[in-house]
C-alpha cells in the first residue's frame, strides 16, 4: 500500500519541472464525498485486536478516509502537549495498549458496533473541538517525540497483516533492552513511526538493529 524505500519518483518528476520528463496524462480515482463525517476513537488491549480491526475495516466496505494507530504512551504525550482532553476514563486508559482513530464519512453507528465486536473496550465519537486537534496532534507526533528527547525515530512500512507481529516484536525488544519504544502511524497503509528512548549508545545500536530485522 505504501513504501518508504527507494526513489520517490513522483517528487523526482514533479521537482524536475519538466527537465527530466513531461507528464502528459494523469488518471485519478474519485468518489463522492459525504455531507457529514465523524471521528471515532476506539481503545484496544492487544496488538492482535488492533490489526484484526484494521483488516476488517479496510475490507468491509466502509472505506474510512483516515485510519490511524496511536499507542497509549504516544497518545498521552500528544494530548498533554496540546492540552487536549478526550474524555477517556482512567480505567480504560490503564488497560488499553493503543487506540484506533477512524475518520468516517458514513454510518458511524455501524462502525461503532463493528469495533466493539472486534474487541474495542469502548467507542468514543469525538466532538469536532477534540477531533480536529487530535488529528493535527497525530500529524505532529514526530515533533512530540523529538521534544521528549527520543534517541531515534524510525519510519517503517510493512504489509498491514504484519503490523501485529511488528508491534509485538518491538515490545519484546524494548523490554529485553530496558528501552522505551512507542509508536503511531497510518494503520490503513502499514506505516508505523517508532520512537526509541535508549541513551546508552551500545544498547541503542542493538535496539535499532533488532527493530530493522523485525
C-alpha positions as CSV (number, residue, x, y, z in Angstrom):
1,X,0.0,0.0,0.0
2,X,2.9,2.3,0.7
3,X,6.7,2.3,0.5
4,X,9.4,4.4,2.2
5,X,12.2,2.5,0.3
6,X,13.9,3.6,-2.9
7,X,13.5,6.7,-5.0
8,X,10.4,8.9,-4.7
9,X,9.7,9.0,-8.5
10,X,6.7,11.4,-8.1
11,X,8.7,14.0,-6.3
12,X,11.6,13.4,-8.7
13,X,9.5,14.1,-11.8
14,X,7.5,17.0,-10.2
15,X,10.6,18.6,-8.8
16,X,12.4,18.5,-12.1
17,X,9.8,20.8,-13.5
18,X,9.9,19.3,-17.0
19,X,13.7,18.9,-17.3
20,X,13.6,15.1,-16.9
21,X,10.2,14.2,-18.3
22,X,6.8,15.6,-19.3
23,X,3.6,14.5,-17.7
24,X,1.0,14.1,-20.5
25,X,-1.7,12.3,-18.6
26,X,-3.0,11.7,-15.1
27,X,-5.6,9.1,-14.1
28,X,-7.5,9.8,-10.9
29,X,-9.9,7.7,-8.9
30,X,-12.7,9.9,-7.4
31,X,-15.6,9.2,-5.2
32,X,-18.5,11.3,-3.9
33,X,-17.8,13.0,-0.6
34,X,-20.5,12.6,2.1
35,X,-22.2,15.6,3.5
36,X,-21.1,14.8,7.1
37,X,-18.3,13.0,8.9
38,X,-17.2,11.9,12.4
39,X,-14.0,10.9,14.2
40,X,-14.2,7.8,16.3
41,X,-11.7,6.7,18.9
42,X,-11.5,3.1,19.9
43,X,-9.2,1.7,22.6
44,X,-7.9,-1.9,22.3
45,X,-6.0,-4.1,24.7
46,X,-3.8,-6.0,22.3
47,X,-1.9,-5.5,19.0
48,X,-3.7,-8.5,17.5
49,X,-7.1,-7.0,18.1
50,X,-5.9,-3.7,16.6
51,X,-4.6,-5.4,13.5
52,X,-7.7,-7.5,13.1
53,X,-9.8,-4.4,13.3
54,X,-7.7,-2.7,10.7
55,X,-8.1,-5.6,8.3
56,X,-11.8,-5.8,8.8
57,X,-12.4,-2.1,8.3
58,X,-10.4,-2.0,5.1
59,X,-12.1,-5.0,3.6
60,X,-15.6,-4.4,5.0
61,X,-16.8,-1.7,2.6
62,X,-16.7,1.3,5.0
63,X,-13.6,2.7,3.3
64,X,-12.6,5.2,6.0
65,X,-10.7,8.3,4.7
66,X,-8.3,8.1,7.7
67,X,-7.4,5.1,9.8
68,X,-4.7,5.8,12.4
69,X,-3.0,3.8,15.2
70,X,-1.6,5.5,18.3
71,X,-0.3,3.7,21.3
72,X,-1.3,4.9,24.8
73,X,2.1,6.5,25.7
74,X,2.2,8.5,22.4
75,X,-1.5,9.5,23.0
76,X,-0.7,10.7,26.5
77,X,2.3,12.7,25.2
78,X,0.3,14.2,22.3
79,X,-2.7,15.2,24.5
80,X,-0.5,16.7,27.2
81,X,1.4,18.8,24.7
82,X,-1.8,20.1,23.1
83,X,-3.6,20.3,26.5
84,X,-6.3,18.2,24.8
85,X,-9.0,16.3,26.8
86,X,-10.5,13.2,25.1
87,X,-12.8,12.2,27.9
88,X,-11.4,8.6,28.2
89,X,-12.0,7.1,31.7
90,X,-8.9,6.3,33.7
91,X,-9.7,2.5,33.9
92,X,-9.8,2.4,30.0
93,X,-6.5,4.3,29.7
94,X,-4.7,2.0,32.0
95,X,-5.9,-1.2,30.3
96,X,-5.5,-0.1,26.6
97,X,-2.4,-0.9,24.6
98,X,-3.4,1.7,21.9
99,X,-6.2,3.4,20.0
100,X,-7.6,3.3,16.5
101,X,-8.6,6.7,15.3
102,X,-11.1,6.3,12.4
103,X,-12.4,9.2,10.4
104,X,-15.6,8.2,8.6
105,X,-18.0,9.9,6.3
106,X,-20.7,7.3,6.5
107,X,-22.6,5.1,9.0
108,X,-20.9,5.8,12.4
109,X,-23.4,3.5,14.3
110,X,-22.4,0.5,12.1
111,X,-18.7,1.3,12.6
112,X,-19.1,1.5,16.4
113,X,-20.9,-1.9,16.5
114,X,-18.1,-3.5,14.4
115,X,-15.3,-2.0,16.6
116,X,-17.0,-3.4,19.7
117,X,-17.4,-6.8,18.1
118,X,-13.7,-6.7,17.2
119,X,-12.6,-6.2,20.8
120,X,-12.7,-2.5,21.5
121,X,-13.1,-1.6,25.1
122,X,-15.5,1.2,24.1
123,X,-16.1,3.6,21.2
124,X,-16.0,7.3,21.5
125,X,-17.4,9.7,18.9
126,X,-15.3,12.8,19.4
127,X,-16.7,16.3,19.1
128,X,-15.2,18.5,16.4
129,X,-13.5,20.5,19.1
130,X,-11.4,17.5,20.1
131,X,-11.3,15.5,16.8
132,X,-9.5,18.1,14.7
133,X,-6.8,18.9,17.3
134,X,-6.3,15.1,17.8
135,X,-5.7,14.5,14.1
136,X,-3.4,17.5,14.0
137,X,-1.5,16.3,17.1
138,X,-1.1,12.9,15.4
139,X,0.5,14.6,12.4
140,X,2.9,16.3,14.8
141,X,3.8,13.2,16.7
142,X,7.3,13.2,15.3
143,X,7.9,16.6,16.9
144,X,6.3,15.4,20.2
145,X,8.8,12.6,20.3
146,X,11.6,15.0,19.4
147,X,10.6,17.3,22.2
148,X,10.5,14.4,24.6
149,X,14.2,13.7,23.6
150,X,13.7,10.5,21.7
151,X,17.1,9.0,20.8
152,X,15.8,7.7,17.4
153,X,12.6,8.0,15.4
154,X,12.0,5.3,12.7
155,X,9.7,5.4,9.7
156,X,8.7,1.9,8.8
157,X,6.3,0.4,6.3
158,X,5.2,-3.2,6.5
159,X,2.3,-5.2,5.0
160,X,-0.8,-4.4,7.0
161,X,-1.1,-8.0,8.0
162,X,2.4,-7.9,9.6
163,X,1.5,-5.0,11.9
164,X,0.7,-7.1,15.0
165,X,3.9,-9.1,14.7
166,X,6.0,-6.0,14.3
167,X,4.4,-4.3,17.3
168,X,4.7,-7.4,19.4
169,X,8.4,-7.8,18.5
170,X,9.0,-4.1,19.2
171,X,7.5,-4.6,22.6
172,X,9.8,-7.6,23.3
173,X,12.9,-5.7,22.0
174,X,12.1,-2.8,24.3
175,X,11.6,-4.9,27.3
176,X,14.8,-7.0,26.8
177,X,16.9,-3.9,26.3
178,X,15.3,-1.8,29.1
179,X,14.3,0.7,26.4
180,X,11.1,2.6,25.7
181,X,9.7,2.1,22.2
182,X,6.5,3.9,21.4
183,X,4.6,4.2,18.2
184,X,1.9,5.6,16.0
185,X,1.1,5.5,12.3
186,X,-1.3,5.2,9.4
187,X,-2.6,1.7,10.1
188,X,-4.5,1.8,6.8
189,X,-1.3,1.6,4.8
190,X,1.0,-0.2,7.2
191,X,3.1,2.9,8.1
192,X,4.5,3.0,11.6
193,X,6.6,5.6,13.3
194,X,8.5,4.2,16.2
195,X,10.2,6.5,18.8
196,X,13.1,4.8,20.6
197,X,14.3,6.1,24.0
198,X,17.7,4.5,24.9
199,X,20.5,6.8,25.8
200,X,23.2,4.1,26.1
201,X,25.0,4.0,22.7
202,X,25.7,0.3,22.6
203,X,22.1,-0.6,23.6
204,X,20.7,2.0,21.2
205,X,22.7,0.3,18.3
206,X,21.4,-3.1,19.4
207,X,17.8,-1.9,19.6
208,X,17.9,-0.3,16.1
209,X,19.4,-3.4,14.5
210,X,16.8,-5.6,16.2
211,X,14.0,-3.4,15.0
212,X,15.2,-3.3,11.5
213,X,15.5,-7.1,11.5
214,X,11.9,-7.3,12.8
